[in-house]
Amino acid sequence: MGSFDLPKKVLLQVVTPERSVVHEEVDEILLPGTEGYLGVLPGHTPLLTSLKIGEIKYSQGRETKFLAVSWGFAEVLPDKVTVLADLAERPDDIDVASAEEAKARAEAMLKDPEADFRAAQAALEQALVRLQVAAKQARMPR
């Protein structure tokens, strides 16, 4: 590889404290950074960013995949992105009924003046992202 050659792919690694969720070469990645969504292509400038509750979107050719993610960090290098997340779930791993229950609990907490508003808001956001990612995968052709 010459000094000006850019990598053609990016290795995406997503891990949680429990397991490795993704280890794939991809063409592009969209990450939910705490300052906004961040797009990554091969050859991206190195950086370290914190992640919020959101959706990781990545593509390989014409195939697009999604992950629900909550909190963590991403290290971006020209040829590799490593995500260390508290929670990361593939659409097939998401229990929709459980996410619906979590959404209902969070909505009830938000109506309770004694509840921790920030915790309830984060729980609601996490449930909504999980449901959104599960729904996107359900619409994708198999």
C-alpha positions in Angstrom: 0.0 0.0 0.0 1.5 3.3 -1.1 1.7 6.3 1.2 -1.5 7.9 -0.4 -3.5 4.7 -0.8 -6.7 4.6 1.3 -8.0 1.3 2.7 -10.9 -0.1 0.7 -12.9 -1.4 3.7 -13.2 -0.8 7.4 -13.1 -3.5 10.0 -16.1 -2.9 12.3 -15.8 -4.5 15.8 -18.6 -4.0 18.3 -18.2 -5.5 21.7 -20.1 -5.3 25.0 -19.0 -6.6 28.4 -20.7 -9.9 27.7 -19.8 -10.7 24.1 -18.6 -9.7 20.6 -21.6 -8.6 18.6 -20.0 -7.7 15.2 -16.7 -8.4 13.6 -17.1 -7.6 9.9 -15.4 -5.7 7.1 -17.8 -3.0 5.9 -17.9 -0.1 3.4 -19.4 2.6 5.7 -20.6 3.1 9.3 -23.0 5.6 10.9 -22.4 5.9 14.7 -24.6 7.7 17.4 -22.0 10.0 18.9 -22.9 12.1 21.9 -22.4 15.2 19.7 -24.5 13.8 16.8 -24.3 11.0 14.3 -20.9 10.4 12.8 -20.3 8.9 9.4 -17.2 6.8 8.8 -15.7 5.7 5.5 -12.4 3.9 4.8 -9.4 6.3 5.5 -11.2 8.3 8.2 -9.1 10.5 10.4 -8.4 8.8 13.7 -10.6 9.9 16.6 -12.1 8.7 19.8 -15.8 9.6 20.6 -18.3 8.7 23.2 -21.6 7.2 22.1 -25.2 7.8 23.3 -28.3 5.7 22.9 -29.0 5.2 19.3 -28.6 3.1 16.2 -25.4 1.9 14.4 -26.0 1.6 10.7 -23.4 -0.1 8.5 -23.3 -1.4 5.0 -21.5 -3.9 2.9 -22.1 -3.4 -0.7 -25.9 -3.1 -1.1 -26.7 -4.7 2.2 -27.4 -2.4 5.2 -27.5 -3.7 8.8 -28.5 -2.1 12.0 -27.7 -2.4 15.7 -29.3 -0.9 18.7 -26.6 0.5 21.0 -26.5 2.2 24.4 -23.6 4.2 25.7 -20.0 3.5 25.2 -17.0 4.6 23.1 -15.8 4.3 19.5 -12.2 4.4 18.4 -12.1 5.3 14.7 -8.9 4.5 12.7 -8.5 4.7 8.9 -9.1 0.9 8.5 -10.8 -0.1 11.8 -13.6 1.0 14.0 -13.9 -0.5 17.5 -17.1 0.1 19.5 -17.1 -0.7 23.2 -20.8 -0.4 24.2 -22.7 -1.1 27.4 -25.4 -2.7 25.3 -25.5 -3.6 21.6 -28.1 -5.7 20.0 -28.7 -7.1 16.5 -32.3 -6.9 15.4 -32.7 -10.7 15.7 -31.6 -10.4 19.3 -34.2 -7.8 20.3 -37.2 -9.2 22.3 -39.9 -6.9 21.0 -42.4 -7.8 23.8 -39.7 -6.9 26.4 -38.9 -3.6 24.6 -42.6 -2.8 24.5 -42.9 -3.5 28.3 -39.8 -1.3 29.0 -41.3 1.5 26.9 -44.6 1.3 28.9 -42.7 1.3 32.2 -40.6 4.3 31.1 -43.7 6.2 30.0 -45.3 5.5 33.4 -42.2 6.7 35.2 -42.2 10.0 33.2 -45.7 10.7 34.6 -44.6 10.1 38.2 -43.3 13.4 39.7 -41.2 11.4 42.2 -39.4 9.4 39.5 -35.9 10.1 38.3 -36.7 12.0 35.1 -33.3 11.4 33.4 -33.3 7.7 34.1 -36.9 7.4 32.8 -36.1 9.4 29.7 -33.0 7.2 29.0 -35.0 4.0 29.5 -37.7 5.3 27.1 -35.1 6.3 24.5 -33.4 2.9 24.7 -36.8 1.0 24.4 -37.7 3.2 21.3 -34.3 2.6 19.6 -34.6 -1.2 20.2 -38.1 -1.2 18.7 -37.0 1.0 15.8 -34.1 -1.3 14.9 -36.2 -4.5 15.2 -38.9 -2.9 12.9 -36.3 -1.9 10.3 -34.9 -5.4 10.1 -38.4 -6.8 9.8 -38.9 -4.7 6.7 -35.7 -5.8 5.1 -35.9 -8.4 2.4 -34.4 -11.8 3.5 
